Amino acid sequence: MRWDRLFADLEGQAADLELEERDALVDDLSDGEWAETSWRDLLGGHVVIEVRGAGRVEGEAVLVNGSLIRVRGDTTDQVVAVAAVATILEAQRRADEGTLVSARLGWGQVFRALRDAGDTVMIRLLDGTSREGVVDVVGRDFVRLRSGSGRDQVVLWSALALVSGRS
């Protein structure tokens, strides 16, 4: 009987150690997974983000990549510069896995599409100011807007916080 109790006690201790090791491994794996997770991976479904120079942006995240985030609202689509995002206030789920094409989309494609549509766009800059006009020329790292008065403005992509257009 004494041996039975001793072995039962030893088996219980071994089982406890095994559980502790398993829990530590799970924690390590979780830490490792989080260490590999970008904040952009959290932006899926309905989102609310705080954007430097533009304030709060809310809507459906339909594209998220290393350069920009497209947020579809009720009346306007907004494209946000990743570098301008300050805080994620709400995200419904993890972001959808992007395609090779969507991962490479950048400001050039956005502004060429807006130019082809011919609609007036509103650009919010990181400093909080805004520019409005029709896209005239799309360069490698800038866009030239033509305002209603015919005055051209060249806006550098590095100054962009957000671009709004109609859905």
C-alpha positions in Angstrom: 0.0 0.0 0.0 2.8 2.3 0.9 4.4 1.8 -2.5 1.1 2.4 -4.2 0.7 5.8 -2.4 4.3 6.7 -3.3 3.9 5.9 -7.0 0.5 7.6 -7.1 2.1 10.7 -5.5 5.0 10.6 -8.0 2.6 10.2 -10.9 0.6 13.1 -9.7 3.7 15.3 -9.5 4.7 14.2 -13.0 1.3 15.0 -14.3 1.4 18.4 -12.7 4.8 19.1 -14.2 3.6 18.0 -17.6 0.6 20.4 -17.3 2.9 23.3 -16.3 5.2 22.6 -19.2 2.3 22.4 -21.6 0.9 25.7 -20.3 4.3 27.3 -20.7 4.6 26.0 -24.2 1.1 27.4 -25.1 2.1 30.8 -23.6 5.3 30.8 -25.7 3.4 29.9 -28.8 0.9 32.6 -28.2 3.7 35.1 -27.6 5.3 33.9 -30.8 2.1 34.3 -32.8 1.5 37.8 -31.4 5.1 38.7 -32.1 4.5 37.8 -35.8 1.2 39.8 -36.0 1.0 43.3 -37.4 -1.6 45.8 -36.3 -2.8 45.7 -39.9 -3.7 42.1 -39.5 -6.3 43.2 -36.9 -8.3 45.4 -39.4 -11.2 43.4 -40.7 -14.9 44.0 -41.1 -16.3 47.1 -39.5 -13.4 49.3 -38.2 -13.0 52.6 -36.4 -9.5 54.1 -36.6 -8.0 57.4 -35.5 -6.0 59.0 -38.3 -3.4 61.7 -37.7 -4.5 64.9 -39.5 -8.0 63.5 -40.4 -9.6 62.3 -37.1 -11.9 59.3 -36.8 -12.6 57.1 -39.8 -15.3 54.5 -39.6 -16.5 51.9 -42.1 -15.9 48.5 -43.7 -12.2 47.7 -44.2 -12.1 46.3 -47.7 -8.4 46.5 -48.5 -5.5 46.5 -46.1 -1.9 46.3 -47.2 1.5 47.8 -46.3 0.8 51.2 -47.8 -2.9 51.9 -47.5 -6.3 51.0 -46.0 -9.5 51.3 -48.0 -12.5 52.0 -45.8 -15.9 51.9 -47.4 -18.4 54.1 -45.7 -22.1 54.7 -46.4 -21.6 57.6 -48.9 -17.8 57.8 -49.4 -14.8 55.6 -49.7 -11.7 56.7 -47.9 -8.2 55.5 -48.5 -6.0 56.0 -45.4 -2.2 56.1 -45.4 -0.9 53.3 -43.1 1.7 55.7 -41.8 -1.1 58.1 -40.6 -2.9 55.6 -38.5 -2.5 56.4 -34.8 -5.0 54.1 -33.0 -7.4 51.2 -33.8 -10.5 52.0 -31.8 -12.6 49.1 -33.0 -12.1 46.2 -35.4 -14.8 43.5 -36.0 -12.4 40.7 -36.9 -9.0 39.9 -38.3 -8.3 41.2 -41.8 -8.9 39.1 -44.8 -5.9 37.5 -46.4 -4.8 39.8 -49.3 -4.0 38.7 -52.8 -0.6 39.3 -54.5 -2.3 42.1 -56.5 -3.9 43.8 -53.5 -0.7 43.6 -51.5 1.0 45.7 -54.2 -1.7 48.4 -54.7 -0.5 51.8 -53.8 -1.2 55.5 -54.2 -0.4 55.5 -57.9 -3.3 53.1 -58.6 -5.6 54.9 -56.3 -5.0 58.3 -57.9 -5.1 56.9 -61.5 -8.5 55.4 -60.7 -9.7 58.7 -59.3 -8.4 60.6 -62.3 -10.2 58.2 -64.7 -13.4 58.7 -62.7 -13.1 62.5 -63.0 -14.7 63.2 -59.7 -13.5 65.9 -57.2 -11.5 64.4 -54.4 -10.7 65.6 -50.9 -7.2 65.0 -49.5 -6.4 65.4 -45.8 -2.8 65.9 -45.0 -0.9 64.8 -41.9 -0.8 68.4 -40.7 -4.6 68.5 -40.6 -5.0 70.7 -43.7 -7.0 69.6 -46.7 -6.8 70.0 -50.5 -9.7 69.5 -52.9 -9.7 69.1 -56.7 -9.7 66.8 -59.6 -6.7 64.5 -60.2 -4.7 65.9 -63.1 -1.3 64.1 -63.1 -0.1 61.1 -61.1 3.7 61.0 -60.6 6.0 58.4 -58.9 5.6 60.0 -55.5 3.1 62.9 -56.0 -0.3 63.8 -57.3 -1.2 67.0 -59.0 -4.7 68.3 -58.3 -6.5 70.9 -60.4 -8.9 73.0 -58.3 -12.1 74.6 -59.5 -10.2 77.9 -60.1 -7.8 76.1 -62.4 -5.0 76.4 -59.9 -2.7 73.3 -59.7 -1.4 71.9 -56.4 1.2 69.2 -56.2 0.7 67.0 -53.1 3.5 64.6 -52.0 2.4 61.1 -51.0 4.5 61.3 -47.9 2.2 64.1 -46.6 -1.0 62.1 -47.2 -3.3 61.1 -44.3 -6.5 60.3 -46.1 -8.1 60.6 -49.5 -11.9 60.7 -49.8 -14.1 60.1 -52.9 -17.6 58.9 -53.7 -18.4 55.2 -53.4 
